Every structure is written in structure tokens, then in C-alpha cells.
Amino acid sequence: LHTLLQKHKGQPIIVRSSSLLEDSYGTSFAGKYDSYFCANQASITENLHSLSKAISKIYASVYSPDALLYRKKMGLLDYDERMAILIQVVEGDKHGDWFYPPIAGVAFSKNQYRWTSRIDPEDGLVRMVCGLGTRAVEQTSDYTRMVALSHPKIRPESGASAIQHYSQKQIDVINLKTNRFESQPITKILNGKLKWLRLLTVQVTNDYLGKLVTTSPNIASKNLVLTFDQIIEQTNFVSQLKHMLRFISKHYQTAVDVEFTARISYKHRKPKVSICLVQCRPQSLRSNMLPTKIPQDIDQSAIIFRARGIV
């Protein structure tokens, strides 16, 4: 571990769980075991202490209430669970005192959240955020951008106010100055100096969401809304994700659930996205993908609530 830290000195790393049950077919332990970021900006001795502590916490998480309750629910309490440790270099870029990737998230090769019948479940779903992917994986109180890969331009929300309300408000980053993982408001992190800003955000003007034609240091961060519209429309991001999910599913011989980050580079002023596959596991699917058939003879006075889509 000491040698590893010396080799990657100054480069943030993440310590992840890798258990037998976590990546098994038929169960999904996503979010049940923790991952820990190590900023790796202090002395080798301090960095080694942080890394050792993170490893200890992951071994201990085998006995966490969330993991034990899920194992009980799945009838796996008597299973001899084994935990291994995965150490990875954190994908991202340095922006002043902050370190984070422009895009991270989770993608599913089967889409179980169709908000319109036009969506093809076989093309998959992406839940993406700006910054470290923890918000996309853990589904915190913040919002993520949901993209149906068969129809990426169809949003689950409609109208400027709804899009603004259901947009990401916080961003997870590594603070290189304090040597810690932190959550910050996007108004503090996003600014007009970021070259890829116009691909991820729109600007609010008089309750209207307008595209950023160009970036400028004078752009007011408080008026930015994360929509990811231009990265979807102007780059190969969606086609790459669809190809990756199909390729992996084919070789897994089942639907998959992946975690990823994305880099944005520019060649001849044209943006290009490259995807880094961080983790892959079999996707836990509902046993019946078909919609429930509602009986036709229900007494109208007994109906409390009716909806035509997912609630």
C-alpha cells in the first residue's frame, strides 16, 4: 500500500468494495457497501493512515444494518459472504482546488423506468450527474438527469420551471486543499472558465432556459441549470453508452448495471466524449417486466388515485 501511494502521489484514489454477493446474478448490493475517497494530498504517512482506515471500514460494512437486512430479505443470511478490496485511481480533472469529472453516473442496459410508451426498454437508461458519481449511485435527496437511451431528448419533466426544479443542485468533489471529499453547491463549483460548461448547462433568463452559445468568465453561476442537453445532442456520448451496454450485456449474457465517468476533449474545436467504465455488475431486474393488468370491473367509488404512467 505504501508503494501504491508513492506511485500515485498527489492523485486521488477510491477504495471500493468487491464482495461475492455484490456482483452475483439475481441480487443487487448496489449502495449496501460503502466506497471511500482518499484525496491523497497529505504526507505518505497520513495518506497511508487514511487508506488503511478506508479499507477497514469496507470490511466492517459486511455487517452493516443495510447489508444484513438486504441479505435477510433475499434469504442469504447463512451465505458465507466474502469481501475483497478494489483500489482505483479517481477519474477526473483538477479545477483550482477541486478535483472531479465533468460527468459520472450509472447506466442500465434494460430500462425499467419508461415514462412514455415511445421509450424502448431494450436500449437502456442512464442516471447522470456532474462531478463524482456518488449522487447518481446513492440516489440522495438531490436530483439526477435521467436519459432514456432510445429517446435521449425526451425528458420525464416538461416546462422550464419543472426542468429547473428537478435539476442537480449539489456536486460531489474532492477538495485538494482540505484533503477531503466534499459536497458543494453547483453555484460554487461551476463557472464560465470551464471549457465544457455549455455542453452541460443552460442559462436562466426571465424564466426561459437558453443555450450557452459560448463560455465567458462573466457568466453568473446562479443562473446556470444542469440539463446535459448539448452533450446529448452534439457529441457521441449516447451512441458510445449504447454500444458499451450492448457489448457487455452480450458477453455477460444478461442485463448489466455499470458505473462510469466521462471525459470531454476537443479536437479541431469539436467536443469528443470518452467513457471510462468504473464498475460493472449484473442488473437486478423486476421479475415481471410486463405492466400489471388492471381489472375492468372496479367500482368507481373505490378508486382513490389514477395515473397513466409511472408514479
Disulfide bonds with the S-S distance in Angstrom:
none
